[in-house]
Amino acid sequence: MGTVHAKADNSQVEGGMFDLDEANTMDPISKPSIKLNGVRARVDRVHVDGLSRTKDDIIRSTVDDLFYATDFEDVILRAHKVRRALDSMGCFKDIGVYIDVSSGPGATPEGLEVTFQVKELSRVLGGVNTTVSENEGNLVIGVKLPNVFGRGERAAAEYSVGHRSSSNFNMSATKPYPHAPLTPVVTASVYQQNHEYPWSGYKLLDRGILLDVAFRTSPATKHNLQWEGVVRDTSVLGKTTSFKVRESSGPQVKSVLRHIVSVDHRDESVFPTRGTWAQFTSELAGLGGGVANIRTELQAQGNKEIYPGVVFQLSGALGVLHDVYGTDIPEHFYLGGPSTIRGFGQRGVGPHVENHSLGGTVYWASGVHLYTPLPFQPGKGGLGELFRSHFFINGGCLAHPEESGLAILDALTEARLACGAGVALRLGGVARVELNYCVPLKARQGDVTAQGIQFGIAAHFL
């Protein structure tokens, strides 16, 4: 957001007005090179115009870094850093940065004045948008109160309804600490979630509290430390639900400690052309409540552009769930469907009882993908950039929850396999739609295959 404009008199920098954005877009022309790090400069004054509700103390501590600049290049870099810090506070919707020579009382010969022109967010924001979950689209109605107390605090309430009878309600309060080490963001949420899982014959009603502390240890590495307390009520969907699923019905109280670490070096998340991504999630349940288990899961992805517009992608995932007591079917891992192992039904991999998936306690899955532009590249440079041709081979295994020891190892060697081709469509910057023709190559007795056209929508695909 925003543009950096720098002005200087001719005795300091040739060329008068210096516009960083235009410098990257203009056609290259012959002109003398300017080494900005050789132009001595310092910041005499910093102005922030447009403040109303935001407190002065948090602004002063944010822009203070500018006064340590030693040359003109350093001023520009620090100005960009401060602008990003102001933007991350969530208080402003537009930030402009202007650098000019210092004038007036107290000006020094090498002095500069930096002006930030900001526009604060409205006191109340509302909107309607869409999100995706387990192959389901959701309509979300939300209200947000940004910058409640003038230091970046936020309050929000959201209600969402999915096209498969799911519904969620969430209220949260967020407090950022932009000047603390690792710049943590603390969030407290109260929620209610109602989901139906016809593939397993049950539905869930969760009511809980989630406390989350998010921080970064590097620009690409993000951590989330969470505690979640939830009252979970599992009930059957109908009279045909199997007795095995009925055994898991009833209310439970669960307390979970969770750590999520993700390292993202991709150039983008939906259709990356290069870079790697990995996420490791570890959970410990049992510090209160009637469920105790240890759950770990690893997901990873690597991308390489082998030809302009042609991207090779390798992805994988694995998970282990160790039950201590009280772990039921809703806690299990599930595989199968357009977002995990294509060519199989939703939750179609693994043991089934009376056509209801029971999931598993150990799994692995992987995929090899090739993304290319559409044939003949229709709409190149416009609408066509939202589409990709997609070729894939994916597979994986899921161990039965009642298997143990060598039986688990045997189950994990009986890989399911499928291949296919189709079209993928970008939805904004966080999700995509896939329409593939899938061919199951290898399945196990009890699996539910889905040969033919398969439609999927999700924020993350295997």
C-alpha positions in Angstrom: 0.0 0.0 0.0 1.1 3.5 -0.7 3.9 5.1 -2.7 7.2 6.4 -1.7 8.2 9.8 -3.3 11.5 11.4 -2.6 12.5 14.9 -3.5 15.9 16.4 -3.1 17.7 19.5 -4.5 20.2 19.1 -7.3 23.2 19.5 -4.9 22.2 16.2 -3.3 20.6 13.9 -5.9 20.4 14.5 -9.6 16.9 14.2 -11.2 14.7 16.1 -8.7 11.6 14.0 -8.0 12.5 10.3 -7.2 9.5 7.9 -7.5 10.3 4.3 -6.6 7.2 2.8 -8.2 7.7 4.5 -11.5 11.4 3.5 -11.6 10.3 -0.1 -11.8 7.7 0.4 -14.6 9.3 2.9 -17.0 11.0 1.6 -20.1 14.8 1.5 -19.6 16.6 4.5 -21.0 20.2 5.6 -20.9 20.8 7.7 -17.9 23.6 8.1 -15.3 23.6 5.7 -12.4 23.1 7.2 -8.9 24.5 5.4 -5.9 22.1 6.4 -3.2 24.2 4.9 -0.4 26.8 7.5 -1.3 24.6 10.4 -0.5 24.8 11.3 3.1 21.5 12.1 4.8 19.8 12.0 8.1 16.2 12.4 9.2 15.4 15.7 11.0 11.6 15.4 11.3 8.9 12.8 10.8 5.3 13.8 10.3 2.2 11.5 10.4 -0.8 13.2 8.9 -4.3 11.8 9.1 -4.4 10.4 12.7 -7.6 10.6 14.6 -8.2 7.6 17.0 -4.7 6.1 16.8 -2.6 6.9 19.9 0.6 8.9 19.5 2.8 6.6 21.6 2.5 3.6 19.3 3.2 5.8 16.3 6.3 7.3 17.9 7.7 3.9 18.7 7.0 2.7 15.1 8.7 5.6 13.3 11.6 6.0 15.7 13.7 3.7 13.5 14.0 6.4 10.8 16.2 8.6 13.0 19.0 6.0 12.8 19.4 6.3 9.0 22.9 7.4 7.8 22.5 7.9 4.0 19.7 8.4 1.5 19.4 4.7 0.6 19.1 3.9 4.3 16.3 6.5 4.7 14.3 4.9 1.8 14.7 1.3 3.2 13.8 2.4 6.7 10.8 4.3 5.4 9.5 1.2 3.7 10.1 -0.8 6.8 8.1 1.7 8.9 5.3 1.7 6.3 5.0 -2.1 6.5 4.9 -1.9 10.3 2.1 0.7 10.2 0.3 -1.4 7.7 0.6 -4.5 9.9 -1.1 -2.7 12.8 -4.5 -3.0 11.0 -5.4 0.6 11.7 -5.1 2.1 8.2 -6.4 1.4 4.7 -4.0 3.7 2.8 -0.5 4.8 3.6 1.6 7.2 1.5 5.3 8.0 2.2 7.0 11.2 1.1 10.6 12.2 1.6 11.7 15.8 1.2 14.6 18.1 2.1 14.5 19.5 5.6 13.7 23.2 6.0 12.9 25.7 8.8 14.3 26.0 12.3 16.5 23.1 13.3 17.2 21.9 9.8 20.6 20.4 9.1 22.5 20.6 5.8 22.0 16.8 5.1 18.6 16.7 6.8 15.4 15.2 5.4 11.7 15.3 6.4 9.6 12.1 6.1 5.9 12.5 5.9 3.4 9.6 6.3 -0.1 10.3 5.0 -2.5 7.8 6.5 -6.2 7.1 6.2 -7.7 5.4 9.2 -10.2 2.6 8.9 -13.8 3.3 9.8 -14.9 2.5 13.3 -17.2 -0.3 12.1 -16.7 -2.5 9.0 -19.1 -5.1 7.7 -19.2 -7.4 4.8 -20.2 -10.5 3.1 -17.7 -12.9 1.7 -17.1 -16.6 1.0 -14.7 -19.2 2.5 -14.1 -22.9 1.9 -13.7 -25.8 4.3 -13.8 -29.6 3.7 -14.9 -29.5 0.0 -17.6 -27.0 1.0 -18.3 -23.4 0.2 -19.5 -21.1 3.0 -21.2 -17.7 3.0 -19.8 -15.5 5.7 -21.4 -12.4 7.2 -19.1 -10.4 9.5 -18.8 -7.2 11.5 -15.4 -5.8 12.6 -14.3 -3.1 14.9 -10.8 -2.1 14.0 -8.4 -0.1 16.2 -10.9 -0.1 19.1 -8.6 1.5 21.7 -6.2 3.2 19.3 -3.3 0.7 19.5 -4.4 -1.8 16.8 -6.9 -3.8 18.9 -9.6 -5.4 16.9 -13.0 -7.1 17.7 -14.9 -9.2 15.2 -18.0 -11.3 15.0 -18.8 -13.7 12.1 -21.6 -16.0 11.1 -21.2 -18.5 8.3 -23.4 -21.1 6.7 -22.3 -23.8 4.3 -24.2 -25.4 1.4 -24.1 -28.8 3.3 -26.1 -27.6 6.4 -23.0 -26.5 8.4 -23.0 -23.3 10.4 -20.5 -21.4 12.5 -20.5 -18.5 14.8 -17.3 -16.8 16.1 -16.5 -13.8 18.2 -12.9 -12.7 18.6 -10.7 -10.0 20.1 -7.2 -9.4 18.9 -4.3 -7.4 20.3 -1.0 -6.9 18.4 2.3 -6.1 20.0 4.3 -4.7 17.1 7.3 -3.5 19.2 7.7 -6.6 21.3 10.3 -9.2 20.4 8.9 -11.4 17.6 5.9 -9.0 17.2 3.3 -11.4 18.7 -0.4 -11.1 18.0 -2.8 -12.4 20.8 -6.3 -13.5 19.9 -9.1 -14.8 22.1 -12.1 -16.4 20.4 -15.5 -17.9 21.5 -17.1 -20.0 18.9 -19.9 -22.5 18.0 -19.5 -24.9 15.0 -22.1 -27.2 13.6 -20.9 -29.6 10.9 -22.5 -32.7 9.3 -20.3 -35.6 7.9 -22.6 -37.9 5.9 -19.7 -39.9 4.7 -19.2 -41.1 8.4 -22.8 -40.9 9.5 -22.5 -38.3 12.3 -22.7 -34.6 13.0 -20.8 -32.4 15.4 -21.8 -29.5 17.6 -18.7 -27.8 19.1 -18.8 -24.9 21.6 -15.4 -23.7 22.8 -12.8 -21.1 23.6 -9.6 -20.6 21.6 -6.6 -18.6 22.8 -3.9 -18.1 20.1 -0.5 -16.4 20.2 1.0 -15.9 16.7 4.5 -14.7 16.1 7.3 -15.0 13.5 10.9 -16.1 14.0 11.8 -15.1 10.4 10.0 -13.5 7.5 9.0 -17.0 6.2 8.5 -18.8 9.5 5.2 -18.4 11.5 4.3 -20.0 14.8 1.0 -20.4 16.5 0.7 -21.4 20.1 -2.9 -22.3 21.1 -5.0 -23.6 23.9 -8.5 -24.8 23.1 -11.2 -25.9 25.4 -14.2 -27.4 23.7 -17.5 -29.1 24.6 -18.2 -31.5 21.7 -21.5 -33.2 21.1 -21.5 -36.0 18.5 -24.8 -37.3 17.3 -25.9 -39.6 14.5 -27.4 -38.4 11.2 -30.1 -41.0 10.8 -31.4 -44.4 11.5 -29.0 -46.1 9.1 -25.9 -44.9 11.0 -23.8 -47.9 11.9 -23.5 -49.1 15.5 -19.7 -48.5 15.4 -20.4 -44.8 14.8 -23.2 -44.7 17.4 -20.6 -45.8 20.0 -18.9 -42.4 19.6 -22.0 -40.3 20.0 -22.6 -38.2 23.1 -21.0 -35.1 24.7 -17.3 -34.8 25.5 -15.1 -32.1 27.1 -11.7 -31.7 25.5 -8.7 -29.5 26.4 -5.9 -29.1 23.8 -2.5 -27.5 23.7 -1.4 -27.0 20.1 1.7 -25.7 18.3 1.7 -25.0 14.6 4.8 -23.9 12.7 4.8 -23.2 9.0 7.7 -22.2 6.7 6.7 -20.7 3.4 9.2 -19.9 0.7 6.7 -20.0 -2.2 6.2 -17.0 -4.5 2.4 -17.4 -3.9 0.1 -19.9 -2.3 -2.5 -20.9 -4.9 -0.5 -21.4 -8.1 3.1 -21.2 -6.9 5.9 -21.4 -9.6 8.8 -21.9 -7.2 9.7 -22.5 -3.6 8.8 -24.8 -0.8 6.2 -24.9 2.0 6.0 -27.1 5.1 3.7 -27.1 8.1 4.1 -29.2 11.3 1.2 -29.4 13.8 1.5 -31.1 17.2 -1.3 -31.4 19.7 -1.5 -32.6 23.3 -5.0 -33.3 24.6 -5.8 -34.4 28.2 -4.9 -31.5 30.5 -8.5 -31.6 31.6 -11.6 -33.1 30.0 -12.4 -36.6 29.0 -10.1 -37.0 26.0 -6.4 -37.6 26.1 -4.2 -38.2 23.0 -1.1 -37.0 21.1 -1.6 -36.0 17.5 1.1 -34.9 15.1 0.8 -34.0 11.4 3.3 -32.9 8.7 2.4 -31.4 5.3 4.9 -30.3 2.7 5.1 -29.0 -0.8 7.8 -28.2 -3.4 7.5 -26.3 -6.7 9.8 -25.9 -9.7 9.2 -24.1 -12.9 10.7 -26.5 -15.6 9.6 -24.3 -18.5 8.0 -20.9 -18.7 4.5 -21.4 -17.4 5.0 -25.2 -16.7 5.3 -26.0 -13.0 6.2 -29.4 -11.5 4.9 -29.9 -8.0 5.6 -32.6 -5.4 3.4 -32.7 -2.3 3.1 -35.0 0.7 1.5 -35.4 4.2 1.7 -37.8 7.1 0.1 -38.0 10.5 0.1 -40.1 13.7 -2.6 -40.2 16.4 -1.8 -41.9 19.7 -4.9 -42.6 21.9 -4.5 -42.5 25.6 -8.2 -42.6 26.5 -11.5 -41.2 25.1 -10.5 -40.7 21.5 -13.4 -41.3 19.2 -14.1 -41.3 15.4 -14.3 -37.5 15.0 -10.6 -37.3 16.1 -9.4 -39.7 13.4 -7.6 -38.9 10.2 -9.5 -39.2 6.9 -8.3 -39.6 3.3 -10.1 -39.5 0.0 -11.8 -36.8 -2.0 -10.8 -34.1 -4.4 -8.6 -32.2 -1.9 -6.7 -35.2 -0.7 -6.5 -38.4 -2.7 -8.4 -37.7 -5.9 -10.1 -40.6 -7.6 -11.7 -41.8 -4.4 -14.9 -40.7 -2.7 -14.9 -38.1 0.1 -13.4 -40.0 3.1 -13.4 -43.0 0.8 -10.0 -44.4 1.7 -9.7 -46.8 4.6 -12.1 -49.0 6.7 -15.8 -48.6 6.3 -18.7 -50.2 8.3 -22.1 -50.1 6.5 -20.7 -47.5 4.0 -19.6 -45.2 6.8 -15.9 -44.2 7.0 -14.2 -44.8 10.3 -10.9 -43.0 9.5 -7.6 -44.1 10.9 -4.8 -43.3 13.4 -1.8 -43.3 11.0 -1.6 -42.2 7.4 0.6 -41.0 4.6 -0.2 -39.4 1.3 1.7 -37.8 -1.6 1.1 -36.4 -5.0 3.0 -35.5 -8.2 1.5 -32.6 -10.2 2.1 -30.8 -13.4 0.5 -27.4 -14.0 0.5 -25.7 -17.4 -1.4 -22.8 -19.1 -4.6 -23.7 -20.8 -4.2 -25.2 -24.4 -3.7 -22.3 -26.9 -3.7 -19.9 -23.9 -7.1 -18.3 -24.3 -7.4 -15.1 -22.4 -3.7 -14.7 -21.9 -2.9 -11.7 -19.8 -6.5 -11.5 -18.5 -9.1 -14.0 -17.4 -7.0 -16.9 -18.7 -4.4 -16.3 -16.0 -6.9 -17.6 -13.4 -6.9 -21.1 -15.0 -4.3 -23.9 -15.2 -4.3 -27.3 -16.8 -3.6 -30.0 -14.2 -2.1 -33.5 -14.5 -1.6 -35.6 -11.4 -0.7 -38.9 -9.8 -1.6 -39.3 -6.1 -1.7 -42.0 -3.6 -1.6 -42.8 0.1 -2.5 -45.2 2.9 -4.6 -45.1 6.1 -4.2 -47.6 9.0 -7.3 -48.9 10.7 -7.8 -47.5 14.2 -7.9 -51.0 15.7 -4.7 -52.1 14.0 -1.5 -52.0 16.0 2.2 -53.1 15.7 3.1 -54.9 12.5 -0.5 -54.7 11.3 -0.1 -50.9 11.0 3.1 -51.3 9.0 1.3 -53.8 6.7 -1.6 -51.5 6.2 0.7 -48.6 5.4 2.3 -50.5 2.6 -1.0 -51.2 0.7 -1.0 -47.9 -1.2 -4.0 -46.6 -3.0 -3.2 -44.9 -6.3 -5.0 -42.7 -8.8 -4.2 -40.4 -11.7 -6.0 -37.9 -13.9 -6.2 -34.5 -15.6 -8.3 -31.5 -15.4 -8.6 -27.7 -14.9 -7.9 -25.6 -11.8 -9.3 -22.1 -11.2 -8.0 -19.6 -8.8 -10.4 -18.1 -6.3 -8.9 -14.9 -5.0 -5.5 -15.4 -3.3 -6.4 -18.2 -0.8 -8.4 -21.0 -2.5 -9.0 -22.7 -5.8 -11.5 -24.9 -7.7 -10.5 -28.2 -9.5 -12.5 -30.1 -12.1 -10.7 -33.3 -12.9 -11.3 -36.6 -14.6 -9.9 -39.2 -12.3 -8.9 -42.9 -12.8 -8.3 -45.0 -9.7 -5.4 -47.3 -10.4 -5.2 -49.3 -7.1 -7.7 -49.7 -4.3 -8.2 -51.9 -1.3 -11.3 -53.8 -0.3 -13.7 -51.5 1.5 -12.5 -48.3 -0.3 -15.0 -46.1 -2.1 -13.6 -45.2 -5.6 -14.9 -42.3 -7.7 -13.8 -42.8 -11.3 -14.8 -40.0 -13.7 -15.4 -36.3 -13.2 -14.6 -35.0 -9.7 -15.2 -31.5 -8.5 -13.3 -30.0 -5.5 -13.0 -26.6 -3.8 -10.5 -26.0 -0.9 -7.9 -23.7 0.4 -5.3 -26.5 0.5 -5.0 -29.4 -1.9 -2.6 -32.4 -1.5 
